[in-house]
Amino acid sequence: MEKTDRKKQLIWQLPFLLFLVIGTIWIVKQHRDMPYHQDEGMVFGTVYHITYQNDKSLKEEIEAELKKVDMALSPFNKESTITHVNNNDDVKAGDDKMFREVFELAQSISRATNGAFDITVAPLVNAWGFGFRNGIEPDAKQVDSLRALIGYEKVSMGSDGKVKKADPRIMLDCSAIAKGYGCDAVGRLLRYHDVENYIVEIGGEVVSRGKNSQGNPWRVGVIKPTDDTLAVNNEREAIINVTDMALATSGNYRNFYYKDGKKYAHTIDPKTGYPVQHNILSATVLAKNCATADAYATSFMVMGLDKAKEVLASHSELMAYLIYTDDKGQYAVWYSPSLEKKITH
């Protein structure tokens, strides 16, 4: 009797199991047939490229999200939150969720890097960047004067959401973290729309998830650092698997200028007030989010090789690929041991 009942149960279950199998196959096929969209445009003064698998284009939503980031963090946008802060307007910057997130993360990374990363460095960047390129080299007196306005500990966000400054002349510059944060913001948007496979790239900073259209992991090339202000050299030093990770690269090999036969780097050391003179040519950092990777990549360019290694030793959540010149002036590479399985050449 029991065997008969079991047979009846199996007979009734078979149609359900068959329906389940057929349904699963149909869903998988539908997903495989779903197109990959490729969107591109301009944001933060650079180009973005976004590839994602979805049944329809999300470019309008993506650009709306990037506009929110611009409204929060762009110092070139006269109506942005950061511009209001720099102008000492009566604004509750903390009410801007994106600005607050970036400000708090920046302060946290500043503490972790002992000030190598510092969003108050704007006056020095302007002095050594735009002004110096016009032929006016900052002298020691000017640098010392500007250094009095530099220091992440000189700014904070009050409980009322307002940014407090030790000196009203202090200005914020989030350019070393904004592109990475923009990648994260788009990634969150895509996940909200249940997109499982995507890669977001803004000015070389990258965040990805899932697989590409060939069903393979997303990979990004690390460019061999050679003096290349025109950005025409694309020779790769290595290729890194970045699936379900974020990657950011900072380097002075495309951002430098010469004056009186001396080479000046784009990266400014917030503590000395002068362009860095370390031997790192490029720092590529992998992290769970791109804003973090972006900020640490800049930090390592400021710190130099040895101090960067020290920070990495105490932050197992980070991985780095560092290209530098050795004692003989030759290219050399150091990377986190945990990164080895992700590197192909």
Phi, psi and chi 1 to 4 in degrees:
 res  aa     phi    psi   chi1   chi2   chi3   chi4
   1 MET       -  -42.8 -173.0   70.9  176.9      -
   2 GLU   -64.5  -40.3  -72.4 -176.7    8.8      -
   3 LYS   -62.9  -38.3  -72.0 -176.9  178.0  180.0
   4 THR   -64.6  -42.8  -57.5      -      -      -
   5 ASP   -62.5  -40.2  -69.1  -19.7      -      -
   6 ARG   -64.5  -40.6  -74.3  178.1 -177.4  173.2
   7 LYS   -62.2  -40.8  -75.9 -177.9 -179.9  179.3
   8 LYS   -63.5  -40.8  -73.5 -178.8  178.9  179.5
   9 GLN   -62.8  -42.3  -75.7 -179.7  -22.6      -
  10 LEU   -63.9  -40.2  -73.6  171.8      -      -
  11 ILE   -61.4  -41.9  -69.8  170.8      -      -
  12 TRP   -71.0  -29.1  -77.9  106.5      -      -
  13 GLN   -79.6  -27.9  -72.5  173.3   -6.1      -
  14 LEU   -57.2  -45.8  -80.5  173.4      -      -
  15 PRO   -59.4  -38.8  -24.0   34.8      -      -
  16 PHE   -64.7  -44.3  173.1   73.7      -      -
  17 LEU   -64.6  -40.4  -68.3  172.8      -      -
  18 LEU   -62.9  -41.4 -173.4   60.9      -      -
  19 PHE   -62.6  -40.9  172.2   78.2      -      -
  20 LEU   -64.5  -44.3 -170.0   62.8      -      -
  21 VAL   -64.7  -47.9  170.1      -      -      -
  22 ILE   -62.1  -42.0  -67.4  172.9      -      -
  23 GLY   -61.5  -41.5      -      -      -      -
  24 THR   -64.3  -44.3  -59.0      -      -      -
  25 ILE   -61.1  -41.2  -67.6  171.8      -      -
  26 TRP   -64.3  -43.3 -177.5   81.5      -      -
  27 ILE   -63.2  -44.7  -69.9  170.8      -      -
  28 VAL   -61.6  -43.6  170.6      -      -      -
  29 LYS   -63.1  -43.5 -174.5  178.6 -174.9  -56.0
  30 GLN   -60.1  -40.5  -73.6  -69.3  104.1      -
  31 HIS   -67.2  -40.7 -168.0  -97.2      -      -
  32 ARG   -65.0  -34.6  -76.0  178.9  178.8  172.2
  33 ASP   -80.7   -9.0  -67.3  -18.8      -      -
  34 MET   -67.0  133.2 -165.2  179.7  -65.2      -
  35 PRO   -73.7  156.9   28.5  -36.1      -      -
  36 TYR   -99.2  124.7  -85.6   76.9      -      -
  37 HIS   -95.6  146.7  -61.2  -89.9      -      -
  38 GLN  -125.8  110.6  -65.9 -178.2  -33.4      -
  39 ASP  -110.7  147.2  -65.9  -20.1      -      -
  40 GLU  -149.4  160.8   62.9  178.0   57.9      -
  41 GLY   178.5 -165.9      -      -      -      -
  42 MET  -114.4  139.6  -66.1  -69.0  -63.8      -
  43 VAL  -158.3  144.1   66.6      -      -      -
  44 PHE    55.5   29.7  -45.6  139.9      -      -
  45 GLY    74.9   14.3      -      -      -      -
  46 THR  -140.0 -179.9 -171.1      -      -      -
  47 VAL  -100.5  142.3 -179.1      -      -      -
  48 TYR  -116.0  148.5   73.5   78.0      -      -
  49 HIS  -133.0  126.8  -61.1   89.5      -      -
  50 ILE  -132.8  125.0  -57.5  169.1      -      -
  51 THR  -118.4  130.9  -59.2      -      -      -
  52 TYR  -154.5  151.5   55.6   96.5      -      -
  53 GLN   -99.9  118.3 -173.6 -177.1   29.8      -
  54 ASN  -159.6  159.9 -162.0   45.4      -      -
  55 ASP   -75.1  -13.5   57.7   -3.4      -      -
  56 LYS  -148.2  162.5   64.7  176.5 -178.0  178.2
  57 SER   -70.6  141.1  171.7      -      -      -
  58 LEU  -116.8   20.4  -64.0  170.5      -      -
  59 LYS   -59.0  -40.0 -174.1  170.1 -175.4  178.2
  60 GLU   -61.4  -44.9 -170.3  174.3  -30.3      -
  61 GLU   -67.3  -38.0  -69.9   90.8  -25.8      -
  62 ILE   -62.7  -46.5  -71.7  169.3      -      -
  63 GLU   -68.0  -31.6  -66.6 -158.8  -28.6      -
  64 ALA   -65.6  -39.4      -      -      -      -
  65 GLU   -67.3  -42.2 -166.3   70.1    8.9      -
  66 LEU   -65.2  -32.8  -71.5  172.8      -      -
  67 LYS   -65.0  -36.3 -173.7  174.4 -178.3  179.5
  68 LYS   -62.2  -41.4  -69.6  179.4 -174.1  176.3
  69 VAL   -63.7  -43.1 -179.5      -      -      -
  70 ASP   -61.0  -42.2 -173.2   82.9      -      -
  71 MET   -67.0  -21.0  -76.0  -62.7  -64.2      -
  72 ALA   -90.3  -40.6      -      -      -      -
  73 LEU  -121.6   -8.8  -57.3  172.2      -      -
  74 SER   -82.2  119.8  173.4      -      -      -
  75 PRO   -74.7  -10.4   27.9  -34.3      -      -
  76 PHE   -91.4   -7.7  -55.6  107.2      -      -
  77 ASN   -93.6  114.8 -176.7  -26.4      -      -
  78 LYS   -64.3  -19.3  -66.2 -179.3  179.7  179.8
  79 GLU  -104.8    4.0  -60.2  -57.9  -38.4      -
  80 SER   -71.7  159.8   70.2      -      -      -
  81 THR   -61.8  -43.0  -61.4      -      -      -
  82 ILE   -66.6  -33.1 -163.8  168.4      -      -
  83 THR   -65.5  -42.0  -64.9      -      -      -
  84 HIS   -61.3  -40.1  -73.0  -54.2      -      -
  85 VAL   -64.6  -45.6  170.4      -      -      -
  86 ASN   -65.1  -29.0  -73.5  -18.5      -      -
  87 ASN   -87.3    2.6  -69.5  -18.7      -      -
  88 ASN    59.5   33.3  -62.6  -52.5      -      -
  89 ASP   -72.3  156.2  -63.6  -27.0      -      -
  90 ASP   -79.6   84.4 -173.8   17.8      -      -
  91 VAL  -131.4  139.6   58.4      -      -      -
  92 LYS   -89.4   84.5  -68.0 -174.8  176.9 -179.0
  93 ALA   -60.2  -29.5      -      -      -      -
  94 GLY   -66.4  -16.7      -      -      -      -
  95 ASP   -73.9  -17.4  -70.9  -12.0      -      -
  96 ASP   -86.1  105.8 -176.6  -32.4      -      -
  97 LYS   -56.4  -41.5 -178.0  174.5  179.5  -71.4
  98 MET   -67.8  -43.8  -70.7 -175.5  168.1      -
  99 PHE   -61.5  -44.3  178.9   87.7      -      -
 100 ARG   -61.0  -45.5  176.3 -176.1  -77.4  -85.1
 101 GLU   -60.1  -44.7  -73.5  180.0  -11.6      -
 102 VAL   -69.5  -42.1  169.7      -      -      -
 103 PHE   -60.1  -47.3 -177.3   86.9      -      -
 104 GLU   -66.6  -40.7  -68.8  177.2  -11.2      -
 105 LEU   -65.3  -42.5  177.9   60.7      -      -
 106 ALA   -60.0  -43.9      -      -      -      -
 107 GLN   -64.5  -38.3  -67.9  -64.9   82.5      -
 108 SER   -64.4  -43.4  173.7      -      -      -
 109 ILE   -71.5  -32.3  -65.7  174.4      -      -
 110 SER   -60.1  -43.5  -68.8      -      -      -
 111 ARG   -65.4  -40.7  -69.0 -171.4  -69.4  -90.0
 112 ALA   -69.0  -26.0      -      -      -      -
 113 THR  -106.3   11.3   59.7      -      -      -
 114 ASN    55.0   39.9 -166.7   28.6      -      -
 115 GLY    86.8    3.4      -      -      -      -
 116 ALA   -64.9  -32.7      -      -      -      -
 117 PHE  -102.8  128.8 -177.9   77.6      -      -
 118 ASP  -155.9  114.8 -165.3  -32.7      -      -
 119 ILE   -79.5    1.4   59.6  172.5      -      -
 120 THR   -93.4    8.3   68.1      -      -      -
 121 VAL   -77.5   -1.1   76.9      -      -      -
 122 ALA   -48.4  -47.9      -      -      -      -
 123 PRO   -59.4  -36.7  -25.9   37.2      -      -
 124 LEU   -71.4  -40.4  -76.3  170.2      -      -
 125 VAL   -59.7  -43.5  171.2      -      -      -
 126 ASN   -65.7  -39.4  -69.5  -22.6      -      -
 127 ALA   -67.2  -43.9      -      -      -      -
 128 TRP   -84.3  -19.5  -76.2  103.4      -      -
 129 GLY   -91.4  -89.3      -      -      -      -
 130 PHE   -61.2  -47.5  -56.3  110.6      -      -
 131 GLY   -64.4  -46.2      -      -      -      -
 132 PHE   -65.9  -36.0 -173.4   33.9      -      -
 133 ARG   -66.6  -19.9  -73.8  177.0 -177.9  172.6
 134 ASN   -85.9    6.1  -70.2  -28.6      -      -
 135 GLY    99.4    5.1      -      -      -      -
 136 ILE  -107.2  102.9  -53.6  170.7      -      -
 137 GLU   -83.7  127.0  178.8  178.4   -7.9      -
 138 PRO   -61.5  132.3  -19.4   31.7      -      -
 139 ASP   -89.7  173.6   57.4   26.0      -      -
 140 ALA   -58.8  -37.4      -      -      -      -
 141 LYS   -64.2  -43.3 -176.1  177.3 -180.0 -179.1
 142 GLN   -66.7  -42.5 -177.0 -178.0   -0.7      -
 143 VAL   -61.2  -45.3  170.7      -      -      -
 144 ASP   -62.2  -38.2  -73.1  -16.6      -      -
 145 SER   -64.5  -42.5  175.2      -      -      -
 146 LEU   -70.7  -33.2  -68.7  174.4      -      -
 147 ARG   -61.1  -25.0  -78.8  179.3   59.9 -159.2
 148 ALA   -66.3  -17.8      -      -      -      -
 149 LEU  -100.9    2.3  -54.9  176.9      -      -
 150 ILE  -105.7  138.0  -49.8  -56.8      -      -
 151 GLY   148.8  116.6      -      -      -      -
 152 TYR   -61.3  -26.4   70.8   93.4      -      -
 153 GLU   -74.4   -6.7   70.2  -78.5   -2.8      -
 154 LYS   -90.5    0.7  -64.5  176.8 -178.7  178.4
 155 VAL  -130.8  149.7  -67.5      -      -      -
 156 SER  -157.1  167.1   61.8      -      -      -
 157 MET  -113.4  121.9 -173.2  174.2  -67.5      -
 158 GLY   -76.5  169.6      -      -      -      -
 159 SER   -63.3  -18.5   57.5      -      -      -
 160 ASP   -86.3    0.9   58.7   -2.9      -      -
 161 GLY    86.2    1.3      -      -      -      -
 162 LYS   -93.4  143.1  -64.9 -177.6  178.6 -179.4
 163 VAL   -80.2  124.2  173.8      -      -      -
 164 LYS   -97.0  131.2  -46.2  -66.1 -177.5 -176.7
 165 LYS  -116.5  141.0  -58.6  179.1 -177.1  178.9
 166 ALA   -70.1  -23.7      -      -      -      -
 167 ASP  -145.0  130.5 -172.6  -53.0      -      -
 168 PRO   -62.5  -16.0   20.8  -32.5      -      -
 169 ARG   -80.8   -9.3  -65.3  173.4  -64.3  170.7
 170 ILE   -63.7  135.5  -68.8  173.2      -      -
 171 MET  -125.6  148.3  -62.3 -177.1   69.9      -
 172 LEU  -104.3  144.5  -53.9 -176.0      -      -
 173 ASP  -140.1  112.7 -179.8   -2.5      -      -
 174 CYS  -102.5   20.4  -67.0      -      -      -
 175 SER   -63.0  -23.7   59.1      -      -      -
 176 ALA   -86.8    6.9      -      -      -      -
 177 ILE  -140.1  -17.4 -166.0  172.5      -      -
 178 ALA   -66.8  -41.6      -      -      -      -
 179 LYS   -64.0  -42.0  -72.8 -174.5  -64.2 -178.8
 180 GLY   -62.7  -41.9      -      -      -      -
 181 TYR   -65.2  -36.7 -176.6   79.9      -      -
 182 GLY   -60.9  -40.8      -      -      -      -
 183 CYS   -60.5  -44.4  -70.8      -      -      -
 184 ASP   -62.5  -41.1  -67.0  -28.6      -      -
 185 ALA   -63.4  -42.3      -      -      -      -
 186 VAL   -67.7  -39.5  173.5      -      -      -
 187 GLY   -59.5  -41.8      -      -      -      -
 188 ARG   -63.4  -40.2  -75.4 -165.2  -62.2  -91.3
 189 LEU   -61.8  -44.6  174.1   71.4      -      -
 190 LEU   -64.5  -39.9  -66.3  174.2      -      -
 191 ARG   -66.1  -35.2  -69.5 -165.9  -61.1  -85.8
 192 TYR   -59.2  -33.7  172.9   80.0      -      -
 193 HIS   -90.7   16.5  -75.1  -78.7      -      -
 194 ASP    61.5   29.9  -63.7  -37.4      -      -
 195 VAL   -80.0  123.4  176.5      -      -      -
 196 GLU   -97.2  -22.9  -64.8 -179.1    7.6      -
 197 ASN  -125.8  116.6  -58.8  -55.2      -      -
 198 TYR  -161.6  160.1   63.2   77.4      -      -
 199 ILE  -140.2  130.8 -173.1  166.0      -      -
 200 VAL  -117.3  126.6 -179.4      -      -      -
 201 GLU  -131.3  124.5 -179.6  -97.9  -35.9      -
 202 ILE  -127.3  110.2  -59.1  176.6      -      -
 203 GLY    56.3   33.0      -      -      -      -
 204 GLY    96.8  -13.7      -      -      -      -
 205 GLU   -88.2  142.9  -36.4  -56.5   14.1      -
 206 VAL  -138.5  142.4  173.7      -      -      -
 207 VAL  -137.6  141.9   66.0      -      -      -
 208 SER  -144.9  166.8   72.5      -      -      -
 209 ARG  -155.6  144.5 -174.3 -175.4 -172.8 -169.8
 210 GLY    72.4 -138.0      -      -      -      -
 211 LYS  -132.4  163.7  -62.9  179.9  178.8 -179.4
 212 ASN   -83.8 -175.7   62.7   22.6      -      -
 213 SER   -66.9  -17.6   57.4      -      -      -
 214 GLN   -91.6    2.5  -75.5   76.2   46.3      -
 215 GLY    80.7   15.0      -      -      -      -
 216 ASN  -105.5  161.1  -62.3  -40.3      -      -
 217 PRO   -62.9  150.5  -19.7   31.8      -      -
 218 TRP   -71.0  137.2  -61.7  103.0      -      -
 219 ARG  -130.6  145.9  -66.9 -177.0  174.4   91.6
 220 VAL  -130.0  137.3  172.5      -      -      -
 221 GLY   -87.1  141.4      -      -      -      -
 222 VAL   -96.3  118.8  176.6      -      -      -
 223 ILE   -72.9  137.5  -57.9  -60.2      -      -
 224 LYS   -67.0  123.5 -167.7  178.1 -173.2   68.6
 225 PRO   -78.6  108.1   28.1  -31.8      -      -
 226 THR  -129.1  154.2   56.7      -      -      -
 227 ASP   -57.1  111.6  -73.2    0.1      -      -
 228 ASP  -152.8   71.5 -179.8   30.3      -      -
 229 THR   -68.6  -19.6   55.0      -      -      -
 230 LEU   -89.2   -3.9  -62.0  177.7      -      -
 231 ALA    57.3   39.4      -      -      -      -
 232 VAL   -96.8  -17.0  -65.1      -      -      -
 233 ASN   -86.9  124.6  172.0   53.8      -      -
 234 ASN  -126.5   25.7  -71.8  -52.1      -      -
 235 GLU   -66.6  131.4 -176.7 -178.7   -5.6      -
 236 ARG   -92.0  135.9  -67.2  174.1  177.7  174.6
 237 GLU   -83.8  -37.8 -179.0   71.8   32.3      -
 238 ALA  -162.0  164.7      -      -      -      -
 239 ILE  -121.5  132.0  -61.9  174.2      -      -
 240 ILE  -119.8  134.5  -59.9  177.8      -      -
 241 ASN   -74.5  118.1  177.7  -13.0      -      -
 242 VAL  -114.4   15.3  -64.9      -      -      -
 243 THR   -57.6  130.7  -65.5      -      -      -
 244 ASP    60.2   30.8  -58.9  -34.8      -      -
 245 MET  -140.0  173.0  -68.3  -71.8  -70.3      -
 246 ALA  -121.6  147.1      -      -      -      -
 247 LEU  -138.2  139.4  173.8  149.1      -      -
 248 ALA  -141.9  144.8      -      -      -      -
 249 THR  -126.3  136.2  -62.2      -      -      -
 250 SER  -124.6  137.9 -177.7      -      -      -
 251 GLY  -161.6  155.3      -      -      -      -
 252 ASN  -103.4    3.3  -72.6  -42.8      -      -
 253 TYR   -72.5  -15.7   57.6   97.7      -      -
 254 ARG  -114.9   -6.3  -76.7 -178.6  175.9  168.0
 255 ASN  -124.9   82.2  -65.4  -64.4      -      -
 256 PHE  -156.0  169.3   61.6   88.7      -      -
 257 TYR  -154.6  158.7   41.3   92.4      -      -
 258 TYR  -109.2  143.6  -73.3   93.8      -      -
 259 LYS  -146.5  128.3 -177.7  173.9  175.6   61.2
 260 ASP    52.6   40.1  -61.2  -31.2      -      -
 261 GLY    77.7    1.1      -      -      -      -
 262 LYS  -107.5  137.3 -174.5  175.4 -179.3  179.9
 263 LYS   -90.5  130.3 -178.6  178.5  178.0 -179.6
 264 TYR  -115.1  127.9  -69.4   86.6      -      -
 265 ALA   -78.7  157.4      -      -      -      -
 266 HIS   -73.7  -33.6  167.7   77.1      -      -
 267 THR   -77.3  130.4  -54.4      -      -      -
 268 ILE  -104.6  134.8  -53.3  -61.7      -      -
 269 ASP   -82.3  115.3 -173.9  -27.5      -      -
 270 PRO   -60.5  -26.1  -21.5   33.7      -      -
 271 LYS   -81.6  -43.3  -68.8 -172.0  175.3 -179.3
 272 THR   -85.7  -28.8   66.5      -      -      -
 273 GLY    86.7    2.4      -      -      -      -
 274 TYR  -117.1  159.9  -70.4   85.3      -      -
 275 PRO   -58.5  143.3  -25.7   35.5      -      -
 276 VAL   -66.7  150.2  -63.0      -      -      -
 277 GLN  -124.5   23.1  -62.4  -66.2  -37.9      -
 278 HIS   -75.9  170.9  -64.9  -54.4      -      -
 279 ASN   -91.0    0.0   58.3  -13.6      -      -
 280 ILE   -74.3  128.4  -67.7 -175.1      -      -
 281 LEU   -92.8  -36.6  -60.0  173.4      -      -
 282 SER  -153.6  145.5   77.8      -      -      -
 283 ALA  -124.9  118.8      -      -      -      -
 284 THR  -109.9  126.1  -63.3      -      -      -
 285 VAL  -122.0  137.8  176.5      -      -      -
 286 LEU  -112.6  135.6  -76.9   82.7      -      -
 287 ALA  -150.7  177.1      -      -      -      -
 288 LYS   -72.2  -27.6  -74.6  -61.3 -179.1 -176.7
 289 ASN  -132.2  153.3   66.3   75.1      -      -
 290 CYS   -76.6  -29.4 -157.0      -      -      -
 291 ALA   -61.0  -42.6      -      -      -      -
 292 THR   -64.7  -46.1  -65.1      -      -      -
 293 ALA   -60.3  -41.9      -      -      -      -
 294 ASP   -60.7  -48.6 -158.0   -1.7      -      -
 295 ALA   -67.0  -40.8      -      -      -      -
 296 TYR   -70.3  -32.7  -87.5  103.3      -      -
 297 ALA   -60.8  -43.4      -      -      -      -
 298 THR   -64.9  -42.9  -62.2      -      -      -
 299 SER   -57.9  -42.7  -58.6      -      -      -
 300 PHE   -68.1  -32.1  -66.3  159.3      -      -
 301 MET   -64.6  -33.7  -68.9  -59.2  -59.3      -
 302 VAL   -75.2  -42.4  172.1      -      -      -
 303 MET   -70.6  -40.1  -68.6  177.1  170.2      -
 304 GLY    93.1  169.5      -      -      -      -
 305 LEU   -60.0  -51.2 -174.7   64.8      -      -
 306 ASP   -64.4  -46.0  -66.7  -24.2      -      -
 307 LYS   -69.6  -33.1  -71.0 -175.5  178.6  178.9
 308 ALA   -61.9  -42.7      -      -      -      -
 309 LYS   -60.9  -38.6  -73.2 -178.2 -179.3 -179.9
 310 GLU   -63.0  -44.4  -70.8  178.0   11.8      -
 311 VAL   -63.6  -43.9  170.2      -      -      -
 312 LEU   -63.1  -34.2  -73.3  161.9      -      -
 313 ALA   -63.9  -27.6      -      -      -      -
 314 SER  -102.7    5.2   59.4      -      -      -
 315 HIS  -131.7   82.8  -72.7  -89.4      -      -
 316 SER   -66.8  -14.8   58.7      -      -      -
 317 GLU   -77.5   -7.7   75.8  -81.5   10.6      -
 318 LEU  -108.5  148.8  -58.2  175.0      -      -
 319 MET  -131.0  148.9  -66.3 -179.5  -78.2      -
 320 ALA  -142.2  149.3      -      -      -      -
 321 TYR  -123.7  108.8 -170.2   96.8      -      -
 322 LEU  -112.2  127.0  -51.5  176.7      -      -
 323 ILE  -108.9  129.7  -55.3  175.3      -      -
 324 TYR  -146.7  174.0   63.2   98.9      -      -
 325 THR  -103.1  132.9   51.2      -      -      -
 326 ASP   -83.6 -172.7   60.5   19.8      -      -
 327 ASP   -62.2  -21.6  -65.6  -22.5      -      -
 328 LYS   -95.5    3.9  -62.1  178.7 -178.9  178.3
 329 GLY    79.8   14.2      -      -      -      -
 330 GLN   -96.8  152.2  -59.3  -63.2  -46.7      -
 331 TYR   -61.2  138.8  -77.6  149.0      -      -
 332 ALA  -143.8  158.5      -      -      -      -
 333 VAL  -129.9  138.2  170.7      -      -      -
 334 TRP  -131.9  137.3  179.6   93.6      -      -
 335 TYR  -142.5  157.1   54.2   81.3      -      -
 336 SER   -60.5  135.2  -56.2      -      -      -
 337 PRO   -54.1  -35.2  -27.3   35.5      -      -
 338 SER   -69.6  -11.1   56.5      -      -      -
 339 LEU   -89.1  -14.4 -173.1   57.1      -      -
 340 GLU   -54.4  -42.0 -174.4  167.7    7.8      -
 341 LYS   -69.3  -16.2  -69.2 -173.7  -70.8 -173.9
 342 LYS   -94.2   -5.5  -69.2 -178.9  170.8  -70.8
 343 ILE   -97.8  132.9  -61.4  174.0      -      -
 344 THR  -127.4  156.5   59.5      -      -      -
 345 HIS  -120.1      -  -67.0  -85.0      -      -
